[in-house]
Amino acid sequence: MTGDFPPHHDDRIRIARTCTLFTRLMATILGNPSESERREQFVAIETQLELAEALIRGDMKEVQTLLQSTLERMGLGPEELDEAARRILQEFGDGKSPNVLDELGLNIEEEDVSSELPQPDESFPDTETEEDTDKDDSGELTSA
């Protein structure tokens, strides 16, 4: 690698921290006595670095490909991902597939699951959150 070292202090700190992290990572992997596990760890870190590089470049097609191959190596095929996405949408979603799932190639069918979402318990008293309070000029907390 050639080039000028960036003059900005924060850039230099980021470079030092990244190099330190990479060095610790290599030491951890090389310290593994199992050859097969070590190879798997190198493949995993290579894939994650490729993913980071693709994200930085903004190449979402490559990000999708790398994520899918990583998940498949973990034993999560399209069927398992579809089921997991459906469960997440039923539990936490608004009934529609989030764009990120579509971009990852999970191919979730658009379906309305909002009727299956838990409804708020009317008998449970409202609680005040930090967002509901403001400080007046004296510094005292007041309810909004």
N, C-alpha and C positions, 0 to 999 in steps of 0.2 A: 504494500500500500504506500502510495506517495501522496504528497500534498502538504499544504500548510496547516499547522496546528491552529485551530480557531482561537482568536484572541479573547473572546468573551469568557469570563470566569465561570459562568454557569455551564457553558459548553465543555470546558475542561473538567469540571466536576462530573458531568454526565459521562464523559469518556472514561474517566478514572473509575467511576462506580461500575460502569458496564464491563470494563476490562477485569475488575476485581471479581465481579459476579461470574463472568465467563471462566476465569481461572479457578474459582471455587467449584464451579460445576464440573469442569474437566477433572479436577482432583477427586471429586466425589465419584464420578463415573469410573475413572482409572483405578480407584481404590476398591472397586467391586471385584471380588475374586472369581466370580462366575463369568466365563467368556461369553456365554449365550445371553445372559442378562446385560452384560456390558454392551454387546452389539445392539440389543433392543433399546437400550438407553441412548446410544449414539443416534440410532434412527429416529427416536422420539425427539431428541433435541434438534436434529437436523430439520425435521419437519416443522417444529415450532419456530425455528429461525427463518425457514422459508415462508411460513405463514406471516411472521412479523414483517418480513421484507415485502411480501405481497400487499399487506395492509398499508404499509408506508407508501408504496407506489400507487395504491388505490385500485389494484387489479382484483376486483371482486370475483371475477370468474376463477382466477387462480386460488383465491381464498376459499371459494366454495369447493373446488376440487380437493384442496388440501384438507379441509375440514371433513369432507365426506370420506376420504381415504383414511384419515385418523380414526374416525368413528367406526369404520368398517374393520380396521385392525383391532379395535377394542371389542368387536363382536356385535356392533350395533348396525344392523342393516336397515334398509328403507322401512320395512314393516315395523321394527322396534322403534324407529324414530317417529314414524307416523303415530303410533300408539302413545308414545311419550308426549308428543306435541298435543294430541287430543286431550290427554289427561291434564296437561298444564293449562290448556285453554278452558277446559271445564272447571278447573279449580280456581284459576286466577284471571282468566281472560274475559273479554267483553263479548264473546260469541263470534268473533271474526278472527281469521288467521292474521297474526302480525306480519308485516312485510318482511321482517328479518327471517322468519321461517321459510317464506317463499324464496327469498334470495339464497338461502342455504340449500335449496333444492329439496325441501322436505315434502313438497307437493301435497299439502294439507287441503282437503276440500273445504270450501267456504260453507259453513253451516252455523245456524244460530243455536248456541247452547246456553243463551242467557237465561232461559226458563229453568235450566238445571243448576244455575248458580245459587249458592246459599243466599237467602234473603235476610236483611238485618232484623234482629230481634227487637220488636217494638217495645217490649217490656223492659229492655235494658236501658238504664238512664244514660243520657248523653254525657260524655266526659269532655272537659275542656282541655285543649292542647296548647302547647306553647304558641302556636300560630294564632290562637284565639285571644291571646293576651298582648297588651301593649304597655309600655312604660309611659306614665305621664311626665310632666316637666320635673316633678320632684323625685323621679326615679322609682315611684311606687308602681307596682303592677296593677293594671286595670283590666277588666274583662271587656272584650269587644262586643 
